[in-house]
Amino acid sequence: MTYVVTENCIKCKHTDCVAVCPVDCFYEGENMLVIHPDECIDCGVCEPECPVDAIRPDTEPGLEMWLALNTELAGIWPVIDEQKEPPPDAALWKDAEGKLAHLSRNAVSA
């Protein structure tokens, strides 16, 4: 088992999860975070920290696509190991639907 970041993170990108991760397995894109499944130690401390409920165990049904996406993007995005402020419009995106269409595959810009 591993944990994956799902659609709820897109455009919200809270980093509370990063602050508690003991192994630095989060990777940062322009508007989303992902978890590297081979680095996650399945401790679960990140899941309750996410204010938008974007982190789920990969054992939940229907998360195969998210596991594949987390794996792919963790391979090209840089690791994030400290908490940052969320985007200024994160609250507006919290309950938005269809956020996958807004996913940027770009790495975070400096």
N, C-alpha and C positions, 0 to 999 in steps of 0.2 A: 504494500500500500504506500501511496504518497499523497500529497496534497496538491491541488491544482488551483490556479486563479482562473475565475470564470468571467463572463460578460459583465457582471456588475462592476468590475474594476475599471472598465473602459471609461475614460473621461473623468473618473473620480480619483483614481490613483492615490489613495491614502497610503501612508507608509508606516502605520502603527505596527503592522506585521513584521516589518523589517527590524524594528527596534527590539523585538523579542526573539527573533530567530537565532538560535545558538550556533548555526553552521553557515550563515550567510549564503543561503541558496536562492535568494531573490535576485531577479534581473530586471533592469529598468528600460522600458521603452518610452517613447514620446508621450503616450497617454495611457499606459497600463503597466502593471508589473506582472511577472510570471515567476513560477517556481521551477527550478531545475530538478526534475524527478529523480535523477541519479544522485543528487546531493542531499535531497530532503531525507531527514532521519525519522520521519513520521511521528514526531513528538506531539504535533497538534497544537502547540502553544500559539501559533499564528491565527488559527481559525477564529477563536472568540474575539481577537483584537480587531478584526476588520469591521469598521462601522457600516459597511454596505453589504455584508454577508457574501463576499465574492470568493472566499476560500472554502473549498469543499474537499472531502476525501475522495480519491479517485475510485473508491469502491461504490459510490453512488451511481445508480444507473444513468446512462445518457451522457456521461462525461468523457467519452472516448475522444471526441473531437478536441476537447479542451486539454486533455493530456497530450495529444499530438501537438497542439499549438504551443503549449508551455514548453515542451521539449524542443521544438523548432526554434522558438524565439529566444530561449535561454542560451542557445548556441550562437546567437549573433548579437545579443544585447549585453551591455556591461553589468557586472554585479553591482548591487546597491547594498551598502552595509550600515547606513545610518538613516534615521528618520528625517524627512523633509516635510515642508508644508504642502498640503494638497493644492491642486490648481484652484485659482480663485473662483471658478464657476462649478466646482465639484458638487456643491449642494443642489444646483440646478439639474445635474445629471443623475442624481442618486436613484431615482425611481423611473428613469427613462427606459423605454422599451426599444428593442432593435438597435442596441448599442454596437453590436458586432460590425455593422456597416461603417462605424466611425473609428474602428481600430486602425491605428497607424503602425506599420511594421518598422518604422524608423526607430533607431536607438535614440535615447534621450539626448537632447542637444546641450552642449556645455554652457 
